[in-house]
Amino acid sequence: MAKKIVDEGEEDIMEYLDLESAEVVYPAREVRKINVDMPPWMVDALDREAKRVGVTRQAVIKMWLAERLDAEAHRTA
């Protein structure tokens, strides 16, 4: 594996990594499909935000829900 400097001009961190024992761990990919009814104005707003950030409507919904769930978890902890 070729050494690569993270962010131009920054320190090379490869010396701190043990690539012999490293493994890639992916998060669980199980998904459940749900249907959510929304008024047209809400769908339009989601589409505008998706276009603004360059992702899909579904990605915006998932990001916002994840952020809110994380905030709620920290608020009630």
PDB file with SEQRES, HELIX, SHEET and CRYST1 records, atoms N, CA, C and O in Angstrom:
SEQRES   1 A   77  MET ALA LYS LYS ILE VAL ASP GLU GLY GLU GLU ASP ILE          
SEQRES   2 A   77  MET GLU TYR LEU ASP LEU GLU SER ALA GLU VAL VAL TYR          
SEQRES   3 A   77  PRO ALA ARG GLU VAL ARG LYS ILE ASN VAL ASP MET PRO          
SEQRES   4 A   77  PRO TRP MET VAL ASP ALA LEU ASP ARG GLU ALA LYS ARG          
SEQRES   5 A   77  VAL GLY VAL THR ARG GLN ALA VAL ILE LYS MET TRP LEU          
SEQRES   6 A   77  ALA GLU ARG LEU ASP ALA GLU ALA HIS ARG THR ALA              
HELIX    1 AA1 MET A   14  TYR A   16  5                                   3    
HELIX    2 AA2 PRO A   40  VAL A   53  1                                  14    
HELIX    3 AA3 ARG A   57  THR A   76  1                                  20    
CRYST1    1.000    1.000    1.000  90.00  90.00  90.00 P 1           1          
ATOM      1  N   MET A   1       0.856  -1.186   0.000  1.00  0.00           N  
ATOM      2  CA  MET A   1       0.000   0.000   0.000  1.00  0.00           C  
ATOM      3  C   MET A   1       0.893   1.237   0.000  1.00  0.00           C  
ATOM      4  O   MET A   1       1.791   1.351   0.834  1.00  0.00           O  
ATOM      5  N   ALA A   2       0.663   2.133  -0.898  1.00  0.00           N  
ATOM      6  CA  ALA A   2       1.461   3.347  -1.008  1.00  0.00           C  
ATOM      7  C   ALA A   2       1.123   4.307   0.120  1.00  0.00           C  
ATOM      8  O   ALA A   2      -0.033   4.433   0.524  1.00  0.00           O  
ATOM      9  N   LYS A   3       2.147   4.979   0.620  1.00  0.00           N  
ATOM     10  CA  LYS A   3       1.897   5.983   1.651  1.00  0.00           C  
ATOM     11  C   LYS A   3       1.220   7.183   1.024  1.00  0.00           C  
ATOM     12  O   LYS A   3       1.531   7.567  -0.103  1.00  0.00           O  
ATOM     13  N   LYS A   4       0.311   7.762   1.749  1.00  0.00           N  
ATOM     14  CA  LYS A   4      -0.414   8.915   1.236  1.00  0.00           C  
ATOM     15  C   LYS A   4      -0.521   9.942   2.354  1.00  0.00           C  
ATOM     16  O   LYS A   4      -0.902   9.602   3.474  1.00  0.00           O  
ATOM     17  N   ILE A   5      -0.199  11.157   2.068  1.00  0.00           N  
ATOM     18  CA  ILE A   5      -0.291  12.209   3.072  1.00  0.00           C  
ATOM     19  C   ILE A   5      -1.716  12.736   3.082  1.00  0.00           C  
ATOM     20  O   ILE A   5      -2.271  13.105   2.047  1.00  0.00           O  
ATOM     21  N   VAL A   6      -2.297  12.764   4.284  1.00  0.00           N  
ATOM     22  CA  VAL A   6      -3.662  13.247   4.451  1.00  0.00           C  
ATOM     23  C   VAL A   6      -3.629  14.764   4.454  1.00  0.00           C  
ATOM     24  O   VAL A   6      -2.867  15.371   5.206  1.00  0.00           O  
ATOM     25  N   ASP A   7      -4.439  15.368   3.628  1.00  0.00           N  
ATOM     26  CA  ASP A   7      -4.466  16.827   3.493  1.00  0.00           C  
ATOM     27  C   ASP A   7      -3.064  17.345   3.183  1.00  0.00           C  
ATOM     28  O   ASP A   7      -2.144  17.217   3.992  1.00  0.00           O  
ATOM     29  N   GLU A   8      -2.926  17.914   2.033  1.00  0.00           N  
ATOM     30  CA  GLU A   8      -1.628  18.410   1.569  1.00  0.00           C  
ATOM     31  C   GLU A   8      -0.845  19.119   2.674  1.00  0.00           C  
ATOM     32  O   GLU A   8      -1.365  19.992   3.368  1.00  0.00           O  
ATOM     33  N   GLY A   9       0.411  18.720   2.814  1.00  0.00           N  
ATOM     34  CA  GLY A   9       1.290  19.390   3.750  1.00  0.00           C  
ATOM     35  C   GLY A   9       1.177  18.932   5.192  1.00  0.00           C  
ATOM     36  O   GLY A   9       1.923  19.411   6.045  1.00  0.00           O  
ATOM     37  N   GLU A  10       0.266  18.020   5.486  1.00  0.00           N  
ATOM     38  CA  GLU A  10       0.105  17.553   6.860  1.00  0.00           C  
ATOM     39  C   GLU A  10       1.032  16.367   7.128  1.00  0.00           C  
ATOM     40  O   GLU A  10       1.640  15.821   6.208  1.00  0.00           O  
ATOM     41  N   GLU A  11       1.129  15.983   8.387  1.00  0.00           N  
ATOM     42  CA  GLU A  11       1.977  14.876   8.805  1.00  0.00           C  
ATOM     43  C   GLU A  11       1.470  13.552   8.241  1.00  0.00           C  
ATOM     44  O   GLU A  11       0.263  13.320   8.172  1.00  0.00           O  
ATOM     45  N   ASP A  12       2.394  12.688   7.840  1.00  0.00           N  
ATOM     46  CA  ASP A  12       2.063  11.346   7.373  1.00  0.00           C  
ATOM     47  C   ASP A  12       1.811  10.482   8.605  1.00  0.00           C  
ATOM     48  O   ASP A  12       2.704  10.324   9.438  1.00  0.00           O  
ATOM     49  N   ILE A  13       0.614   9.923   8.732  1.00  0.00           N  
ATOM     50  CA  ILE A  13       0.258   9.143   9.925  1.00  0.00           C  
ATOM     51  C   ILE A  13       0.493   7.648   9.747  1.00  0.00           C  
ATOM     52  O   ILE A  13       0.205   6.870  10.657  1.00  0.00           O  
ATOM     53  N   MET A  14       1.010   7.232   8.597  1.00  0.00           N  
ATOM     54  CA  MET A  14       1.182   5.808   8.317  1.00  0.00           C  
ATOM     55  C   MET A  14       2.068   5.116   9.350  1.00  0.00           C  
ATOM     56  O   MET A  14       1.873   3.933   9.629  1.00  0.00           O  
ATOM     57  N   GLU A  15       3.031   5.827   9.918  1.00  0.00           N  
ATOM     58  CA  GLU A  15       3.916   5.200  10.902  1.00  0.00           C  
ATOM     59  C   GLU A  15       3.170   4.804  12.178  1.00  0.00           C  
ATOM     60  O   GLU A  15       3.669   3.983  12.948  1.00  0.00           O  
ATOM     61  N   TYR A  16       1.995   5.368  12.410  1.00  0.00           N  
ATOM     62  CA  TYR A  16       1.226   5.068  13.605  1.00  0.00           C  
ATOM     63  C   TYR A  16       0.237   3.918  13.400  1.00  0.00           C  
ATOM     64  O   TYR A  16      -0.401   3.468  14.352  1.00  0.00           O  
ATOM     65  N   LEU A  17       0.112   3.453  12.178  1.00  0.00           N  
ATOM     66  CA  LEU A  17      -0.863   2.414  11.867  1.00  0.00           C  
ATOM     67  C   LEU A  17      -0.195   1.062  11.697  1.00  0.00           C  
ATOM     68  O   LEU A  17       0.909   0.969  11.160  1.00  0.00           O  
ATOM     69  N   ASP A  18      -0.867   0.020  12.154  1.00  0.00           N  
ATOM     70  CA  ASP A  18      -0.401  -1.348  11.950  1.00  0.00           C  
ATOM     71  C   ASP A  18      -1.287  -1.972  10.881  1.00  0.00           C  
ATOM     72  O   ASP A  18      -2.345  -2.523  11.183  1.00  0.00           O  
ATOM     73  N   LEU A  19      -0.851  -1.881   9.641  1.00  0.00           N  
ATOM     74  CA  LEU A  19      -1.665  -2.365   8.530  1.00  0.00           C  
ATOM     75  C   LEU A  19      -1.686  -3.885   8.438  1.00  0.00           C  
ATOM     76  O   LEU A  19      -2.518  -4.448   7.726  1.00  0.00           O  
ATOM     77  N   GLU A  20      -0.783  -4.557   9.148  1.00  0.00           N  
ATOM     78  CA  GLU A  20      -0.787  -6.022   9.148  1.00  0.00           C  
ATOM     79  C   GLU A  20      -2.015  -6.567   9.871  1.00  0.00           C  
ATOM     80  O   GLU A  20      -2.557  -7.600   9.479  1.00  0.00           O  
ATOM     81  N   SER A  21      -2.454  -5.885  10.916  1.00  0.00           N  
ATOM     82  CA  SER A  21      -3.597  -6.390  11.690  1.00  0.00           C  
ATOM     83  C   SER A  21      -4.868  -5.573  11.458  1.00  0.00           C  
ATOM     84  O   SER A  21      -5.893  -5.817  12.095  1.00  0.00           O  
ATOM     85  N   ALA A  22      -4.801  -4.615  10.555  1.00  0.00           N  
ATOM     86  CA  ALA A  22      -5.970  -3.765  10.304  1.00  0.00           C  
ATOM     87  C   ALA A  22      -7.046  -4.540   9.554  1.00  0.00           C  
ATOM     88  O   ALA A  22      -6.753  -5.417   8.742  1.00  0.00           O  
ATOM     89  N   GLU A  23      -8.287  -4.198   9.843  1.00  0.00           N  
ATOM     90  CA  GLU A  23      -9.395  -4.782   9.099  1.00  0.00           C  
ATOM     91  C   GLU A  23     -10.451  -3.716   8.869  1.00  0.00           C  
ATOM     92  O   GLU A  23     -10.608  -2.791   9.666  1.00  0.00           O  
ATOM     93  N   VAL A  24     -11.155  -3.858   7.792  1.00  0.00           N  
ATOM     94  CA  VAL A  24     -12.218  -2.924   7.459  1.00  0.00           C  
ATOM     95  C   VAL A  24     -13.505  -3.448   8.074  1.00  0.00           C  
ATOM     96  O   VAL A  24     -13.885  -4.599   7.863  1.00  0.00           O  
ATOM     97  N   VAL A  25     -14.175  -2.584   8.839  1.00  0.00           N  
ATOM     98  CA  VAL A  25     -15.436  -2.967   9.464  1.00  0.00           C  
ATOM     99  C   VAL A  25     -16.515  -2.037   8.930  1.00  0.00           C  
ATOM    100  O   VAL A  25     -16.428  -0.818   9.079  1.00  0.00           O  
ATOM    101  N   TYR A  26     -17.516  -2.613   8.316  1.00  0.00           N  
ATOM    102  CA  TYR A  26     -18.618  -1.838   7.771  1.00  0.00           C  
ATOM    103  C   TYR A  26     -19.792  -1.882   8.736  1.00  0.00           C  
ATOM    104  O   TYR A  26     -20.026  -2.912   9.369  1.00  0.00           O  
ATOM    105  N   PRO A  27     -20.530  -0.797   8.863  1.00  0.00           N  
ATOM    106  CA  PRO A  27     -21.715  -0.817   9.726  1.00  0.00           C  
ATOM    107  C   PRO A  27     -22.772  -1.749   9.150  1.00  0.00           C  
ATOM    108  O   PRO A  27     -22.756  -2.076   7.963  1.00  0.00           O  
ATOM    109  N   ALA A  28     -23.682  -2.166  10.008  1.00  0.00           N  
ATOM    110  CA  ALA A  28     -24.759  -3.050   9.568  1.00  0.00           C  
ATOM    111  C   ALA A  28     -25.504  -2.415   8.403  1.00  0.00           C  
ATOM    112  O   ALA A  28     -25.824  -1.226   8.432  1.00  0.00           O  
ATOM    113  N   ARG A  29     -25.774  -3.203   7.394  1.00  0.00           N  
ATOM    114  CA  ARG A  29     -26.429  -2.684   6.196  1.00  0.00           C  
ATOM    115  C   ARG A  29     -27.900  -3.073   6.133  1.00  0.00           C  
ATOM    116  O   ARG A  29     -28.545  -2.907   5.097  1.00  0.00           O  
ATOM    117  N   GLU A  30     -28.428  -3.585   7.226  1.00  0.00           N  
ATOM    118  CA  GLU A  30     -29.840  -3.953   7.224  1.00  0.00           C  
ATOM    119  C   GLU A  30     -30.680  -2.690   7.094  1.00  0.00           C  
ATOM    120  O   GLU A  30     -30.425  -1.692   7.768  1.00  0.00           O  
ATOM    121  N   VAL A  31     -31.655  -2.738   6.247  1.00  0.00           N  
ATOM    122  CA  VAL A  31     -32.549  -1.595   6.081  1.00  0.00           C  
ATOM    123  C   VAL A  31     -33.991  -2.075   6.109  1.00  0.00           C  
ATOM    124  O   VAL A  31     -34.297  -3.218   5.769  1.00  0.00           O  
ATOM    125  N   ARG A  32     -34.851  -1.184   6.517  1.00  0.00           N  
ATOM    126  CA  ARG A  32     -36.292  -1.419   6.455  1.00  0.00           C  
ATOM    127  C   ARG A  32     -36.900  -0.287   5.655  1.00  0.00           C  
ATOM    128  O   ARG A  32     -36.540   0.877   5.832  1.00  0.00           O  
ATOM    129  N   LYS A  33     -37.806  -0.629   4.791  1.00  0.00           N  
ATOM    130  CA  LYS A  33     -38.492   0.394   4.003  1.00  0.00           C  
ATOM    131  C   LYS A  33     -39.723   0.862   4.761  1.00  0.00           C  
ATOM    132  O   LYS A  33     -40.443   0.072   5.372  1.00  0.00           O  
ATOM    133  N   ILE A  34     -39.943   2.174   4.704  1.00  0.00           N  
ATOM    134  CA  ILE A  34     -41.139   2.756   5.304  1.00  0.00           C  
ATOM    135  C   ILE A  34     -41.765   3.707   4.299  1.00  0.00           C  
ATOM    136  O   ILE A  34     -41.095   4.187   3.385  1.00  0.00           O  
ATOM    137  N   ASN A  35     -43.016   3.968   4.467  1.00  0.00           N  
ATOM    138  CA  ASN A  35     -43.717   4.959   3.650  1.00  0.00           C  
ATOM    139  C   ASN A  35     -44.104   6.116   4.551  1.00  0.00           C  
ATOM    140  O   ASN A  35     -44.619   5.914   5.651  1.00  0.00           O  
ATOM    141  N   VAL A  36     -43.856   7.315   4.086  1.00  0.00           N  
ATOM    142  CA  VAL A  36     -44.193   8.507   4.851  1.00  0.00           C  
ATOM    143  C   VAL A  36     -44.969   9.446   3.935  1.00  0.00           C  
ATOM    144  O   VAL A  36     -44.484   9.822   2.868  1.00  0.00           O  
ATOM    145  N   ASP A  37     -46.154   9.817   4.347  1.00  0.00           N  
ATOM    146  CA  ASP A  37     -46.950  10.773   3.579  1.00  0.00           C  
ATOM    147  C   ASP A  37     -46.580  12.184   4.012  1.00  0.00           C  
ATOM    148  O   ASP A  37     -46.521  12.482   5.205  1.00  0.00           O  
ATOM    149  N   MET A  38     -46.330  13.052   3.030  1.00  0.00           N  
ATOM    150  CA  MET A  38     -45.952  14.438   3.307  1.00  0.00           C  
ATOM    151  C   MET A  38     -46.727  15.362   2.388  1.00  0.00           C  
ATOM    152  O   MET A  38     -47.069  14.991   1.265  1.00  0.00           O  
ATOM    153  N   PRO A  39     -47.001  16.567   2.866  1.00  0.00           N  
ATOM    154  CA  PRO A  39     -47.649  17.544   1.994  1.00  0.00           C  
ATOM    155  C   PRO A  39     -46.672  17.994   0.903  1.00  0.00           C  
ATOM    156  O   PRO A  39     -45.456  17.934   1.090  1.00  0.00           O  
ATOM    157  N   PRO A  40     -47.202  18.438  -0.218  1.00  0.00           N  
ATOM    158  CA  PRO A  40     -46.344  18.853  -1.339  1.00  0.00           C  
ATOM    159  C   PRO A  40     -45.296  19.904  -0.972  1.00  0.00           C  
ATOM    160  O   PRO A  40     -44.171  19.845  -1.469  1.00  0.00           O  
ATOM    161  N   TRP A  41     -45.644  20.859  -0.117  1.00  0.00           N  
ATOM    162  CA  TRP A  41     -44.675  21.901   0.232  1.00  0.00           C  
ATOM    163  C   TRP A  41     -43.449  21.307   0.923  1.00  0.00           C  
ATOM    164  O   TRP A  41     -42.335  21.803   0.753  1.00  0.00           O  
ATOM    165  N   MET A  42     -43.658  20.238   1.707  1.00  0.00           N  
ATOM    166  CA  MET A  42     -42.550  19.611   2.416  1.00  0.00           C  
ATOM    167  C   MET A  42     -41.647  18.850   1.434  1.00  0.00           C  
ATOM    168  O   MET A  42     -40.422  18.907   1.540  1.00  0.00           O  
ATOM    169  N   VAL A  43     -42.251  18.153   0.499  1.00  0.00           N  
ATOM    170  CA  VAL A  43     -41.480  17.439  -0.525  1.00  0.00           C  
ATOM    171  C   VAL A  43     -40.683  18.438  -1.359  1.00  0.00           C  
ATOM    172  O   VAL A  43     -39.518  18.196  -1.675  1.00  0.00           O  
ATOM    173  N   ASP A  44     -41.306  19.553  -1.715  1.00  0.00           N  
ATOM    174  CA  ASP A  44     -40.614  20.589  -2.489  1.00  0.00           C  
ATOM    175  C   ASP A  44     -39.421  21.149  -1.718  1.00  0.00           C  
ATOM    176  O   ASP A  44     -38.353  21.367  -2.291  1.00  0.00           O  
ATOM    177  N   ALA A  45     -39.606  21.381  -0.421  1.00  0.00           N  
ATOM    178  CA  ALA A  45     -38.514  21.901   0.409  1.00  0.00           C  
ATOM    179  C   ALA A  45     -37.375  20.884   0.500  1.00  0.00           C  
ATOM    180  O   ALA A  45     -36.203  21.255   0.445  1.00  0.00           O  
ATOM    181  N   LEU A  46     -37.716  19.623   0.636  1.00  0.00           N  
ATOM    182  CA  LEU A  46     -36.691  18.573   0.674  1.00  0.00           C  
ATOM    183  C   LEU A  46     -35.930  18.515  -0.652  1.00  0.00           C  
ATOM    184  O   LEU A  46     -34.709  18.361  -0.669  1.00  0.00           O  
ATOM    185  N   ASP A  47     -36.657  18.639  -1.753  1.00  0.00           N  
ATOM    186  CA  ASP A  47     -36.018  18.615  -3.070  1.00  0.00           C  
ATOM    187  C   ASP A  47     -35.076  19.802  -3.259  1.00  0.00           C  
ATOM    188  O   ASP A  47     -34.000  19.653  -3.837  1.00  0.00           O  
ATOM    189  N   ARG A  48     -35.473  20.975  -2.777  1.00  0.00           N  
ATOM    190  CA  ARG A  48     -34.601  22.155  -2.880  1.00  0.00           C  
ATOM    191  C   ARG A  48     -33.319  21.939  -2.079  1.00  0.00           C  
ATOM    192  O   ARG A  48     -32.225  22.247  -2.552  1.00  0.00           O  
ATOM    193  N   GLU A  49     -33.458  21.410  -0.869  1.00  0.00           N  
ATOM    194  CA  GLU A  49     -32.280  21.162  -0.034  1.00  0.00           C  
ATOM    195  C   GLU A  49     -31.388  20.095  -0.662  1.00  0.00           C  
ATOM    196  O   GLU A  49     -30.164  20.225  -0.656  1.00  0.00           O  
ATOM    197  N   ALA A  50     -31.991  19.056  -1.197  1.00  0.00           N  
ATOM    198  CA  ALA A  50     -31.217  17.996  -1.848  1.00  0.00           C  
ATOM    199  C   ALA A  50     -30.423  18.555  -3.025  1.00  0.00           C  
ATOM    200  O   ALA A  50     -29.251  18.221  -3.202  1.00  0.00           O  
ATOM    201  N   LYS A  51     -31.049  19.390  -3.813  1.00  0.00           N  
ATOM    202  CA  LYS A  51     -30.366  20.001  -4.957  1.00  0.00           C  
ATOM    203  C   LYS A  51     -29.246  20.924  -4.487  1.00  0.00           C  
ATOM    204  O   LYS A  51     -28.169  20.959  -5.084  1.00  0.00           O  
ATOM    205  N   ARG A  52     -29.505  21.669  -3.416  1.00  0.00           N  
ATOM    206  CA  ARG A  52     -28.509  22.610  -2.892  1.00  0.00           C  
ATOM    207  C   ARG A  52     -27.236  21.888  -2.457  1.00  0.00           C  
ATOM    208  O   ARG A  52     -26.129  22.356  -2.726  1.00  0.00           O  
ATOM    209  N   VAL A  53     -27.396  20.742  -1.781  1.00  0.00           N  
ATOM    210  CA  VAL A  53     -26.217  20.029  -1.274  1.00  0.00           C  
ATOM    211  C   VAL A  53     -25.745  18.918  -2.208  1.00  0.00           C  
ATOM    212  O   VAL A  53     -24.720  18.287  -1.950  1.00  0.00           O  
ATOM    213  N   GLY A  54     -26.482  18.674  -3.290  1.00  0.00           N  
ATOM    214  CA  GLY A  54     -26.042  17.710  -4.288  1.00  0.00           C  
ATOM    215  C   GLY A  54     -26.226  16.255  -3.913  1.00  0.00           C  
ATOM    216  O   GLY A  54     -25.405  15.406  -4.258  1.00  0.00           O  
ATOM    217  N   VAL A  55     -27.312  15.970  -3.203  1.00  0.00           N  
ATOM    218  CA  VAL A  55     -27.625  14.585  -2.832  1.00  0.00           C  
ATOM    219  C   VAL A  55     -29.086  14.304  -3.172  1.00  0.00           C  
ATOM    220  O   VAL A  55     -29.796  15.178  -3.670  1.00  0.00           O  
ATOM    221  N   THR A  56     -29.520  13.096  -2.902  1.00  0.00           N  
ATOM    222  CA  THR A  56     -30.913  12.746  -3.172  1.00  0.00           C  
ATOM    223  C   THR A  56     -31.820  13.207  -2.038  1.00  0.00           C  
ATOM    224  O   THR A  56     -31.361  13.504  -0.935  1.00  0.00           O  
ATOM    225  N   ARG A  57     -33.099  13.260  -2.326  1.00  0.00           N  
ATOM    226  CA  ARG A  57     -34.096  13.586  -1.300  1.00  0.00           C  
ATOM    227  C   ARG A  57     -33.988  12.593  -0.140  1.00  0.00           C  
ATOM    228  O   ARG A  57     -34.032  12.984   1.027  1.00  0.00           O  
ATOM    229  N   GLN A  58     -33.850  11.329  -0.467  1.00  0.00           N  
ATOM    230  CA  GLN A  58     -33.750  10.305   0.571  1.00  0.00           C  
ATOM    231  C   GLN A  58     -32.531  10.535   1.461  1.00  0.00           C  
ATOM    232  O   GLN A  58     -32.605  10.346   2.675  1.00  0.00           O  
ATOM    233  N   ALA A  59     -31.417  10.938   0.867  1.00  0.00           N  
ATOM    234  CA  ALA A  59     -30.211  11.206   1.651  1.00  0.00           C  
ATOM    235  C   ALA A  59     -30.436  12.364   2.616  1.00  0.00           C  
ATOM    236  O   ALA A  59     -29.985  12.311   3.760  1.00  0.00           O  
ATOM    237  N   VAL A  60     -31.125  13.406   2.169  1.00  0.00           N  
ATOM    238  CA  VAL A  60     -31.434  14.541   3.047  1.00  0.00           C  
ATOM    239  C   VAL A  60     -32.285  14.070   4.221  1.00  0.00           C  
ATOM    240  O   VAL A  60     -31.997  14.400   5.371  1.00  0.00           O  
ATOM    241  N   ILE A  61     -33.317  13.310   3.937  1.00  0.00           N  
ATOM    242  CA  ILE A  61     -34.199  12.824   4.997  1.00  0.00           C  
ATOM    243  C   ILE A  61     -33.410  11.978   5.990  1.00  0.00           C  
ATOM    244  O   ILE A  61     -33.556  12.147   7.200  1.00  0.00           O  
ATOM    245  N   LYS A  62     -32.581  11.075   5.491  1.00  0.00           N  
ATOM    246  CA  LYS A  62     -31.803  10.206   6.379  1.00  0.00           C  
ATOM    247  C   LYS A  62     -30.808  11.001   7.222  1.00  0.00           C  
ATOM    248  O   LYS A  62     -30.639  10.726   8.410  1.00  0.00           O  
ATOM    249  N   MET A  63     -30.146  11.993   6.604  1.00  0.00           N  
ATOM    250  CA  MET A  63     -29.190  12.819   7.352  1.00  0.00           C  
ATOM    251  C   MET A  63     -29.897  13.593   8.457  1.00  0.00           C  
ATOM    252  O   MET A  63     -29.444  13.610   9.601  1.00  0.00           O  
ATOM    253  N   TRP A  64     -31.018  14.237   8.103  1.00  0.00           N  
ATOM    254  CA  TRP A  64     -31.739  15.041   9.087  1.00  0.00           C  
ATOM    255  C   TRP A  64     -32.294  14.179  10.212  1.00  0.00           C  
ATOM    256  O   TRP A  64     -32.228  14.566  11.379  1.00  0.00           O  
ATOM    257  N   LEU A  65     -32.835  13.026   9.875  1.00  0.00           N  
ATOM    258  CA  LEU A  65     -33.357  12.142  10.921  1.00  0.00           C  
ATOM    259  C   LEU A  65     -32.232  11.649  11.828  1.00  0.00           C  
ATOM    260  O   LEU A  65     -32.393  11.604  13.048  1.00  0.00           O  
ATOM    261  N   ALA A  66     -31.103  11.283  11.242  1.00  0.00           N  
ATOM    262  CA  ALA A  66     -29.970  10.817  12.045  1.00  0.00           C  
ATOM    263  C   ALA A  66     -29.472  11.917  12.974  1.00  0.00           C  
ATOM    264  O   ALA A  66     -29.178  11.659  14.141  1.00  0.00           O  
ATOM    265  N   GLU A  67     -29.375  13.146  12.461  1.00  0.00           N  
ATOM    266  CA  GLU A  67     -28.936  14.268  13.294  1.00  0.00           C  
ATOM    267  C   GLU A  67     -29.898  14.497  14.450  1.00  0.00           C  
ATOM    268  O   GLU A  67     -29.471  14.702  15.586  1.00  0.00           O  
ATOM    269  N   ARG A  68     -31.185  14.463  14.167  1.00  0.00           N  
ATOM    270  CA  ARG A  68     -32.185  14.709  15.210  1.00  0.00           C  
ATOM    271  C   ARG A  68     -32.189  13.592  16.242  1.00  0.00           C  
ATOM    272  O   ARG A  68     -32.264  13.857  17.442  1.00  0.00           O  
ATOM    273  N   LEU A  69     -32.108  12.341  15.785  1.00  0.00           N  
ATOM    274  CA  LEU A  69     -32.090  11.217  16.717  1.00  0.00           C  
ATOM    275  C   LEU A  69     -30.850  11.261  17.604  1.00  0.00           C  
ATOM    276  O   LEU A  69     -30.924  10.955  18.794  1.00  0.00           O  
ATOM    277  N   ASP A  70     -29.710  11.640  17.025  1.00  0.00           N  
ATOM    278  CA  ASP A  70     -28.484  11.769  17.807  1.00  0.00           C  
ATOM    279  C   ASP A  70     -28.618  12.882  18.840  1.00  0.00           C  
ATOM    280  O   ASP A  70     -28.219  12.712  19.992  1.00  0.00           O  
ATOM    281  N   ALA A  71     -29.176  14.018  18.434  1.00  0.00           N  
ATOM    282  CA  ALA A  71     -29.372  15.140  19.362  1.00  0.00           C  
ATOM    283  C   ALA A  71     -30.317  14.750  20.491  1.00  0.00           C  
ATOM    284  O   ALA A  71     -30.067  15.080  21.651  1.00  0.00           O  
ATOM    285  N   GLU A  72     -31.385  14.059  20.166  1.00  0.00           N  
ATOM    286  CA  GLU A  72     -32.334  13.626  21.195  1.00  0.00           C  
ATOM    287  C   GLU A  72     -31.689  12.633  22.150  1.00  0.00           C  
ATOM    288  O   GLU A  72     -31.935  12.684  23.355  1.00  0.00           O  
ATOM    289  N   ALA A  73     -30.872  11.735  21.628  1.00  0.00           N  
ATOM    290  CA  ALA A  73     -30.197  10.748  22.475  1.00  0.00           C  
ATOM    291  C   ALA A  73     -29.261  11.437  23.461  1.00  0.00           C  
ATOM    292  O   ALA A  73     -29.173  11.036  24.622  1.00  0.00           O  
ATOM    293  N   HIS A  74     -28.558  12.477  23.001  1.00  0.00           N  
ATOM    294  CA  HIS A  74     -27.641  13.198  23.883  1.00  0.00           C  
ATOM    295  C   HIS A  74     -28.395  14.107  24.857  1.00  0.00           C  
ATOM    296  O   HIS A  74     -27.933  14.347  25.972  1.00  0.00           O  
ATOM    297  N   ARG A  75     -29.539  14.602  24.437  1.00  0.00           N  
ATOM    298  CA  ARG A  75     -30.333  15.480  25.297  1.00  0.00           C  
ATOM    299  C   ARG A  75     -30.930  14.712  26.467  1.00  0.00           C  
ATOM    300  O   ARG A  75     -31.001  15.227  27.583  1.00  0.00           O  
ATOM    301  N   THR A  76     -31.353  13.495  26.215  1.00  0.00           N  
ATOM    302  CA  THR A  76     -32.018  12.711  27.259  1.00  0.00           C  
ATOM    303  C   THR A  76     -31.055  11.824  28.035  1.00  0.00           C  
ATOM    304  O   THR A  76     -31.460  11.161  28.990  1.00  0.00           O  
ATOM    305  N   ALA A  77     -29.788  11.803  27.637  1.00  0.00           N  
ATOM    306  CA  ALA A  77     -28.812  10.935  28.317  1.00  0.00           C  
ATOM    307  C   ALA A  77     -28.354  11.530  29.627  1.00  0.00           C  
ATOM    308  O   ALA A  77     -27.535  10.931  30.324  1.00  0.00           O  
TER     309      ALA A  77                                                      
END                                                                             
